[in-house]
Amino acid sequence: MSLLLPPQPSTTLSPITASARTLRLTPFASVTLPRQRTPPSKSTLSLSPSHANAIPPKKVLVPIGFGTEEMEAVILIHVLRRAGADVTVASVEPQLQVEAAGGTKLVADASIFACSEQIFDLIALPGGMPGSARLRDCEVLRKITCRQAEENRLYGAICAAPAVTLLPWGLLKKKKITCHPAFFHNLPTFWAVKSNIQVSRGLTTSRGPGTAYQFALSLVEQLFGESVAREVAELLLMKTDDNNAAKKEFNEVKWSVDHHTPSVLIPIAHGSEGIEVVTVVDILRRAKANVIVASVEKSLEILASQGTKIVADILISNAQESAHDLIILPGGTAGAQRLSKSKILKKLLKEQNSAGRIYGALCSSPAILHKQGLLKDKRATAHPSVLDKLKDEAINGSKVVIDGNLITSEGLATVTDFALAIVSKLFGNGRARSVAEGLVFEYPKD
């Protein structure tokens, strides 16, 4: 089964299984990480493919409004910037700061009015409600997108946006389309297709947060070509011949939280992997966990990977005031290095382990747990570039590994599996399946 779309007018892909309260999204080209004592290694996860500087940048517009689905927006921005695109995030609201569907606040690069005379190679609309309606009601965005279609340049929409935004604008005529199942009945019957991705003469549509990686990679392929899309897919750990198990569990224990709403602490630092932070926060909040994002830096504002700025809820020093049922470390090479230097976080993790409470890590960050002796007699996984650092504890061939009160993951595109595995352990398999259904994500079979 191919991950990428062949170059033909209309294509259907079969499914591929695969809070920070404030985010600021800035163009990839303008981002500079805080100065580090040592340069990033060649395996650093935030590097764009080598092709990115070899061709002129492609200009992409991602509009957002009140109620935009944050996972879709951030995954789109992350994947397209990783491919080398010059992405502008534009607010359709009077202000740049926009509260997304799950309560996350996004801060756009510019107002949509500043984009009215610009030419874009691609316009990609995230979904969510009432975000899709806010996009629909923006007259400036309507004119920009209609001109995009008239001049035969690429445009796309995901989740509710095809039915709620593009349909009233008359931009679905004689095109095969898909959208989120909750809005599928609004599509023209003859042209509606129940598929994760649908490409039809310049228009690409998709179903929801669970198909956002596929949607973004389809757009990357159309902008940059199949080889670039494959390279980005590999960087994201999306594999077409994926024989990895979704989850392996050892020394199974019940994750007890004494019948209260679970408190989840997510420490972040400059260079943390933004899509991991946003996805874990969004999914756990959908499941009704109390998620707190804590900065280990001197300020709440964090410059995450691919130019995403995240404003944490609290500083890590304030996280000491109460115990947390679960502590999760996001990855990102630079971020993991900075997390490992936090004395307060080291203390919190030690106490978490001593008290028998739950802790976990993604991507590069399981190496932090190993260094602190928190993987002793445990099995774990991590990003392939750091897996050998786990030594005897390393488990290969699984997206997520659970050992008692420890959970780890390869990270990046496997983060949805990771977050849903946590939901299943905390709330039960039924709630995890319900959350996955809302995401339009194929829930892994046990």
ABEGO torsion letter per residue (X at the ends): XBABBBBBABBBBBBBBXXBABBBBBBAAABBBBBBABBBBAABAABBBAAAAABBBBBBBBBBBBGBBAAAAAAAAAAAAAAGBBBBBBBABABABBBBAAGBBBBBABBAAAAAABBBABBBBBBEOAAAAAAAABAAAAAAAAAAAAAGBBBBBBEAAAAAAAAAAGAABGBBBBBBAAAAAABBAAABBBBABBBBGGBBBBAEAAAAAAAAAAAAAAAAEAAAAAAAAAAAGBBAABABBABBBBGBBBBBAGGBBBBBBBBBBBGBBAAAAAAAAAAAAAAGBBBBBBBABABABBBBBGGBBBBBABBAAAAAABBBABBBBBBEAAAAAAAAABAAAAAAAAAAAAAGBBBBBBEAAAAAAAAAGAABGBBBBBBAAAAAAAEAABBBGBABBBBEABBBBAEEAAAAAAAAAAAAAAAEAAAAAAAAAAAGBBBBBX
